């Protein structure tokens, strides 16, 4: 069995901790592990192979987090743009023997009962070997309005239902034969492709072309023009809800999709007052508050709040209203705000940078370059840069000149001059970058050479 991990989501419902360039699956929420890492660890011992379906923007953080937990032999398929789950899964399926059993898993779900998980996988594999597509139904613990439901008769699917209102969800819970739709699937590659061809031929045809034209070397990269030709649809709408070859395996494995801060609050450890357990929290006559912050937070006479603080944004919500974060995201999108895309600390394949100060005509960054890594050979049209080494050793190319800089040494780079920064050492290189210019956007980069094949 091969695990296909879908790792390309944006996770906007957990803004501001989740951003476009580091969505919730990569945020380290549990025991210094991300949901993506927990998904890899859970399935790497159960499957013969793990393949990651992601987008170009998330490839290097997905690769780095896999290496952090000792998994550095994964297969990657990279999409230049997302076209929903039907296309991603189809492209993966074309790469396997039709009889190969595939386990399709989102990368951002929490599962706490590993024994129950293994038990339901075995049942799913039996159905998959018999030619069925299997979906995993979660036994509901509450009348949840944020999930779709599966109406079942034993293992047979009677109907799929959209996200209900509260009264309808309560009725589902009373009946007992309704399950939350987990978005997890198990089937033979050939079964899925056969059903996709039958019910969504356009997705089948264009996904096949995209797979055949993809650049295949150490990783598989799908071409932009092929991806854009694929109709955008979910696996549920494209295939699962139309096919008569679907079974559901009911399960109670401690599952959550962590689709809101209310759901996250249920899973995080709490103190005696029901507040998030965190040494930074001072709670005075305050109960049942979710607080995520890396600074001191004092709660006085408040209950049932969501307080999420990052270095560049603050969210305060009532418990039960955090689904409305999507309205905040919509507002920021209309503003064209960078707060949707990136934290003050941004991850790059060579390391990280943190914006320390950002003003109209200057920006100050802390740059960390990992050992034996280097930035692209690049230039900027609108800004000059001053680099000061804080620790480690830097090899710097400016124009035709190459120099070695150590702690408290610096160099200056004029706009339009080709330059490159490299860490030849075995420890992190840390430096301060001061940018001065009329335009300081991250898109003012012209890459001439790049070890990571970005935009050259």
N, C-alpha and C positions, 0 to 999 in steps of 0.2 A: 504493500500500500504506500502511495506517495501522498504527502501532505502538501497541498497548495495553499500558501498563506497569502491572503489578500491584504497588502500593507500600503495601499495608496489613498486611504481616506483623509479627510481634512479635519474632522473632529471639532467643528466650530461650536458645538453646544457646550463645550468646556472652555470657551474663551473666558479669561485671558491666559490661562495656563497652556491652552492648546492653540497653536497658530498654524498657518498654512505650511510653513517650512519645518515645524516640529509639532505635528499633530499629536493627539492624545495617546496613540499607540506607542509613541517614543518618549513620552513623559514618564519619569521614574517616580511612580506613586506608591509602590509597595516593596518594602525591604530593599530599596535602592535598585529595584528592577522595574523595567517598563512592561506594559502589557504585551508588547511585541516579544520581549525577551522571555516572558513567562509562557507565551504561546509556543515559542521555539523549544524551550526546555520540556514542556509537557508532551510534545509530539515527536521530538527527535528520537526518542527511544522506542516509540511505538510504530514508527514508519521507516521504510527502507531508504527513503529519500525525502528531502524537504526542498521545495521550490518556492521562491518569493516572487510575487507579482507586485511590482511597485512602479512609481514613476521616477523619472530622471532626477527630480529634485530631492527625493528621499533616499536615493541609492546609497550614498556614502554613510549616512547615519544608520541605515539598516545594516550595512556591512560592518560598521564599527561596533554596533551593539551586539551583533552576532559574535564577533571576535571576542568581545568582553566576557562572554559566557562560554568560550571555548568552542564555538561552532563557526569554523571558517571555510567549510567546504560545501557551501550552499549554492544552488543554482538560482540565478536571477533572470527574470524577464522584465524589461523596463519599457514602460509606455511613455511617450512624449506628452500625452494628454489623456485624461481619463474618459472612457466611454461607458462607464457603469460596469456592473459585475458580469453581465452576460458575455460581453466581448472579452474581458480579462480571462474568464474561465475557458471560453472557447479557444482562445489563442494557446492557453496552456494545454488543453486537451489534444490539439493537433500534434503536439510533440511526443505523444505516448502511444504505445500499442493499444488498440481498441479494447483489449481485455484487462488493461491495467486499472486497478482500483484507485480512485482518487478521493482524498478527503479534503473538502473545500472549507477553509476556515478564515473568518475575519481575524485580523491581528490585534484587535482592540477589545476583546471580550475577556472577562474574568471567569474562571472556573475553579471552584475551591475543593470539590470532591473528586480527586483523581481516580479513585477506585470505581466510582459510579460512571465516570467518563469512559474508562476502559471497558466497562461492562456494556454500555450502550454502543460503543464502537464495534464490538464483536457482533452484536445483533445487526447493526447497520451493514457490516461487511457481508453477512449472510444474505441479506436482501439484495445488496448490490450484485453479488455473484449470480443471483437469480434474474438479473436484468432490470432491476428497479432502480429508480433514483430515490434516495432516502433523504428526508429532511428530519431535523432533530427538534422535537417539540418540548418546550420547557413547562413543567407543571407550575401553574401560576400560584404565587403566594399572596397576591393582592389584585384588586381590579384595576390593572394597569392600562392607561389609555395611550401610552406611547409605543406600544407594540402591535403588530398585526397578530392575528390569532389563526390557529389551525383547528378546525372542527374534525374530530376523528371518531372512528368506530374501531376500537382496538388499534391495529397498525394501519388500517385503511383510512385514507384521507377522504372525508366527505365534502369539505369545502374550505377555502381560504377566505378570511375576512379582514378587511382593512382595519386600521386603528379605530377603535370604537369610542363613543362617548362614555361617560362614567356609568350611567345606568345600564347601558348595554354590557359593559365590562363586568359589572356586578352579576348580571344574568349569566354570562359565560362562566363565571366562577362558581355559581350555584349549581350549574348543570354538571360540571365535572369532566366533560369530554371535550374541553377546549384547552388548547395549549398556546403558549407564546411561541411565535415563529422566531427561532434563534438565528436564522441566516447561515446555518452550517449544513453541509450536504455531503453525501457519500454516493458514488456511482462509478461504473466503468466509464472510461473515456469515450468509448464507442457508443454507449447507451446515450450519453448526454448529447454527443454530436448528431446522432440519428434523430433524437427528439428535437434538437435545435433546428436541424434541417427541415423537419416536418412542420414546425410551428412558427419559426422565425427565420425563413430562408435567407433574407437579406443579411441578417447578422451572421449566419453561417458562412455565406459566400464571401463577404467582405473580411471576416475574421480569418478565413482560410488564406485569402490573398495576403493579408497582413502578416500571418505567420510565415508563409512561403517567401515573402520578400524581406523578412526581418534579417538584420545583420547578426550572424551567429558566430561568436568566437568564444571567449571566456564567459561572456554573458550574452543574452539575446536582447537586441534592441529593435523595437518596432519603429518603422519609419512614420514620420508625422503625416505625410499625405495619405498613407494607408489607414492610419488610425482615424483620421477625420472622415473617411468614407464609411465607417462602421456606424450603423444606427445606435443611438444611445438608449439602453434599456437594462433593467435588472434581470437577473436570472429568474426571479419569481414571475415577473410579467411575461418574459420572453418564452419560458419553457414550463417551469414547475406548475404554475396554476392552470396550464392548458393540457398537460399530459395526463394520460391514464396509467402511466407506469410509475406512480409515486407512492411511497410508503412513508409513514411517520413513526419514529421511535420516540415514545414519551420518555422523559428523563427528569430527574431531580438531582442535578450535579452541582448545585451552588453556583448557578450561572447568572451573570449580569453583563449587559452590554455597556454599563457605565455611561449611559446616554444623557445624563444630566448630573448636576451637582447634588441633587436629592439622592440619586442612586449611589453616587460616590460616598456621600455621608453615611449611608447604611453600611458600607464596607470598611471604612477607616476606623481605626481604634479610637475609643472615646475615653474620657476621664469620668470621674464619679458624677459629674453634672451633665453628662451627655454631650459635652463639647469635644471637638477634635483634640486628641491627646497630642500636645505640642508644648515644648518647654518655653516657647515664645508667647504663650497665651496666659494672660491674667484674667480670670473670670470672677467677677463679683456679682453675686445674685443673678447669674445668667446661666441659661440652660439650653441644651439641644441646638448649639450653633456649630456650623461647619466653618472652620477657619483654615485657610491655606495662605501662609505668609512666611517670608524669611526675615521678618522684623518683629519687634514686640507689638502685640495687639492686646489692648485692654478692653474687656467687655464689661459694661456696667448696666445692670437692670435691663438686659435685652435677652429675648428668647427667640429661637426658631429662625435664625438668620443664616445666610450664606455670605461669608466675607472672604474674598479672594484678592490677594494683593501680589502684584509683580512689581518689578522695578519701574515699569512704565504705565501701569494701568491698575485700577481698583474697581472691583465689582462688589456691590452690596445688593442682596436680594432677600426676599422672604423665602423660607422653606416652602416648597410646593409651587413656587413661581419660577424656578430656575430654567424651565423649558423655554421661557420667554427670552433667554439669552440670544436666541436666534434673531430676535427683533433688534437687539443691540448690534449684532453682527451685520444685519441688513443696513442699519444706520451708518455704521463705520464704512461699509462697502460703498454706500452712496457718497460719503465724504472723500473716498479714495484714500483712506487712512492706511498707513503701513502697519498699524497696530494689529491688523488682521493677519499679516504675513509673517512677521518676524519678531522675536524678542530682542531686547538690547544685546543679549549674547546670541550670536548666530553660529551655527555649526557649518564647517566647510570640510572637504575631504582632507585638507592639510592640517586642520586644527579648529580654532575658534577665534572670533573677535567680539569684543564687548564695547558698545558705544558708551563712553564715560560722560561726554558732553556733546550736545548738538545744537549749534546756533546757525543763523542764516548764512554766514560766510566762513565758518570754520567748524570742524568736527574733530573730537579727540577719541581715539580708540585704544584699547588694550588688545594686542594681538598675541596669540599663543600658537606657535608652530610646533607640531609633533616631531620627535626625532626622525631624521632621515627623510623628511618631507620638504616640499618646496611649493611656493605659489607659482601661478602661471607667469610666463614672460608677457608683460602687459604694458599698456600706457593709458593715460587719461588725457582728455582734451581740456577739461575745465578746472582742474585742481592741481596744486603743488602739494608735495608730501614731505614731511620731516620725520625720519625714523630714529628713535633713541632706544638702544638696547638696555633692558633692565636686568636680564639674566640669561645665561646660555651664550652660544656663539652663533653669529649670523654670517653667511656668505651673501653678499649683496652685489648685484650687477646693476650698474647705472650707465646706460649707453654702452660704450665699448669697454668701460672700466669695471673691474671686479675687485672687491675688497673684502677683508674679514673684519668684522666688528664684534667687540666684546662689551661687557657691562659698562655703562656710562659713556659709550662711544656712539656717534650718530652720523647720519648722512642726509642730504637734501636732494629731492628729485623734482625737477621742473616739469610742468605740464608738457605732454607730447613726447617725453623721453622714455624709451623702452627701459624697463627695470624688472628685477626679479629678486625675491627673498627666499633663502634656503637655510634649513637647519641641518648642518652636517654632523651634529653631536648626538649623544645618547640620552640627553635630558631635554625637557621642553625649552624652546627659545621664547622668551617673553620680551616684547618691546612695546613702546608707546608710539602711536602714529598720530601726527597732527596734520590734518588736511586743511588747506586754505584755498578758497576759490569761489566763483560765482554760482557753481552748481556742484553739489556733493552727493548726488544720488548714486546708488550702487550699480546702476546701469551705465555709468560713465567708465566702462572698462572695455578696452579692446585687447583681446587675448590673441597673441601671435603663436605661442606654443603653450601646451598644457598637458601635464601628465595624466589628467583625468578626463581629457577629451570634451571639455566644456566650451562650446561656442567659438571654436577656432575655425 
